[in-house]
């Protein structure tokens, strides 16, 4: 029997509680606040980024800095709001200096992400950047060596015994550092908009 949204929300709260108590890697020593993620417990779409940044660490919420503002704008461009989706990261604590996640940190932290996805059971997972794409596509044997090679390409995969579309794209921060990438990010979100509306996109049949 499928869980209700209330039951899913309670389960996500329990995962967040475990994240707040986690000491499985050294990052807990440096954080101000854990950032487990937020959004709709019954979301059809989950966005997975890399790790919290400075502002996220201060507020305990994902994507609230400059990259988060761009993400919110991109969502609005395809008729979505943050309240309709779920937003989280591979790592739940900020790495010092916003450095890349280390393999041992990913290994320690991703069981929380796996548990969140298992509770939500989204139809689409959008990987924001190479780290989340590498982890999530790696679960189904897809090697994601370069985000530029795979971005904008939907993968229909089996996760938790359900069919899911995994859509890799650029991290919004990349478009802030290099404005020339903004158009590519907008293209990928336009494709996401087609998926949401159930249109055919890049050979995919209606999914919702």
ChimeraX attribute file (.defattr): number of C-alpha atoms within 10 A of each C-alpha:
attribute: neighborCount
match mode: 1-to-1
recipient: residues
	/A:1	3
	/A:2	7
	/A:3	12
	/A:4	11
	/A:5	15
	/A:6	11
	/A:7	14
	/A:8	20
	/A:9	18
	/A:10	14
	/A:11	18
	/A:12	23
	/A:13	17
	/A:14	12
	/A:15	20
	/A:16	20
	/A:17	13
	/A:18	13
	/A:19	19
	/A:20	16
	/A:21	11
	/A:22	17
	/A:23	13
	/A:24	13
	/A:25	14
	/A:26	12
	/A:27	17
	/A:28	19
	/A:29	9
	/A:30	12
	/A:31	19
	/A:32	15
	/A:33	18
	/A:34	26
	/A:35	27
	/A:36	27
	/A:37	23
	/A:38	20
	/A:39	18
	/A:40	18
	/A:41	27
	/A:42	21
	/A:43	18
	/A:44	17
	/A:45	23
	/A:46	27
	/A:47	20
	/A:48	26
	/A:49	24
	/A:50	23
	/A:51	25
	/A:52	30
	/A:53	22
	/A:54	17
	/A:55	16
	/A:56	22
	/A:57	22
	/A:58	16
	/A:59	14
	/A:60	21
	/A:61	21
	/A:62	27
	/A:63	26
	/A:64	20
	/A:65	17
	/A:66	13
	/A:67	19
	/A:68	16
	/A:69	13
	/A:70	18
	/A:71	23
	/A:72	16
	/A:73	15
	/A:74	19
	/A:75	20
	/A:76	12
	/A:77	14
	/A:78	17
	/A:79	11
	/A:80	15
	/A:81	15
	/A:82	15
	/A:83	12
	/A:84	16
	/A:85	19
	/A:86	24
	/A:87	23
	/A:88	24
	/A:89	25
	/A:90	27
	/A:91	28
	/A:92	33
	/A:93	30
	/A:94	27
	/A:95	22
	/A:96	13
	/A:97	8
	/A:98	12
	/A:99	10
	/A:100	12
	/A:101	16
	/A:102	10
	/A:103	9
	/A:104	10
	/A:105	18
	/A:106	19
	/A:107	14
	/A:108	14
	/A:109	21
	/A:110	18
	/A:111	13
	/A:112	20
	/A:113	20
	/A:114	14
	/A:115	14
	/A:116	23
	/A:117	18
	/A:118	15
	/A:119	22
	/A:120	22
	/A:121	23
	/A:122	20
	/A:123	19
	/A:124	24
	/A:125	24
	/A:126	25
	/A:127	28
	/A:128	26
	/A:129	22
	/A:130	22
	/A:131	24
	/A:132	27
	/A:133	31
	/A:134	19
	/A:135	19
	/A:136	25
	/A:137	18
	/A:138	12
	/A:139	13
	/A:140	12
	/A:141	10
	/A:142	14
	/A:143	14
	/A:144	20
	/A:145	12
	/A:146	13
	/A:147	20
	/A:148	14
	/A:149	11
	/A:150	18
	/A:151	22
	/A:152	23
	/A:153	15
	/A:154	24
	/A:155	18
	/A:156	14
	/A:157	15
	/A:158	13
	/A:159	16
	/A:160	11
	/A:161	9
	/A:162	11
	/A:163	15
	/A:164	20
	/A:165	21
	/A:166	24
	/A:167	24
	/A:168	30
	/A:169	27
	/A:170	25
	/A:171	22
	/A:172	24
	/A:173	20
	/A:174	16
	/A:175	18
	/A:176	14
	/A:177	11
	/A:178	10
	/A:179	11
	/A:180	11
	/A:181	16
	/A:182	17
	/A:183	11
	/A:184	17
	/A:185	22
	/A:186	19
	/A:187	14
	/A:188	21
	/A:189	21
	/A:190	17
	/A:191	21
	/A:192	22
	/A:193	18
	/A:194	16
	/A:195	22
	/A:196	19
	/A:197	14
	/A:198	14
	/A:199	17
	/A:200	13
	/A:201	14
	/A:202	12
	/A:203	8
	/A:204	14
	/A:205	11
	/A:206	13
	/A:207	15
	/A:208	11
